Every structure is written in structure tokens, then in C-alpha cells.
Amino acid sequence: MKLRIVPIVAALVVASSLALAESDSNGSGKHKNHQRHATHLQEKFGVSDDQLSQMREIRENGGSREDARAVLSDSQQDQMDQWRQDNPRGHKGQRPESDE
């Protein structure tokens, strides 16, 4: 009887380990993408650390992208609009290829 339980327990341990590893890798990937986006906003549009913090707080509290965008100056919003016109993404979710 004990020999039948061993493979079941082993399978549960392996499945749990794989699930944990996957959740860890997804979290760090999200963080990396958020950091890349923040750096892009700062370099392209001159967004300050304070503006980034305000935008992050708005989004974390359920605010829309438009709500977060309101933190930007008129000039920054105009620059972003122009950049989006000059750099279309194609269909939703498609991103330009990375240099990495």
C-alpha cells in the first residue's frame, strides 16, 4: 500500500514545484516589462519619477490609461500622440521586436 502512495506524492511535489517556478518567472517578466516601459516614457517623453509614481498609483487603484495620461503635461501628451502615429503597432498586443 505504501508503495502506491510514493508515486502520487512524488507527482504532486513535481507539479507544485513546476507551478511555483512558472509563477516566479511570470512575475519577474512583468516587472522587467514595466521597468522597460517606464524607461521608455522617461527617455522619449521626459516623464519624471514623480509622474511615473503618480501614473503607477492611478493604474494600481483601477484607473484607466487615460486617467494616468492626465498626469502628463500637454507637451508630453502631444509628443506621445505623435510618436504613436509614427510608430503603429499593427493589431492589438503586437509589439516591435526587441534589440535583445
C-alpha positions, 0 to 999 in steps of 0.5 A: 500500500505504501508503495502506491502512495510514493508515486502520487506524492512524488507527482504532486511535489513535481507539479507544485514545484513546476507551478511555483517556478512558472509563477516566479518567472511570470512575475519577474517578466512583468516587472522587467516589462514595466521597468522597460516601459517606464524607461521608455516614457522617461527617455522619449517623453521626459516623464519624471519619477514623480509622474511615473509614481503618480501614473503607477498609483492611478493604474494600481487603484483601477484607473484607466490609461487615460486617467494616468495620461492626465498626469502628463503635461500637454507637451508630453501628451502631444509628443506621445500622440505623435510618436504613436502615429509614427510608430503603429503597432499593427493589431492589438498586443503586437509589439516591435521586436526587441534589440535583445 
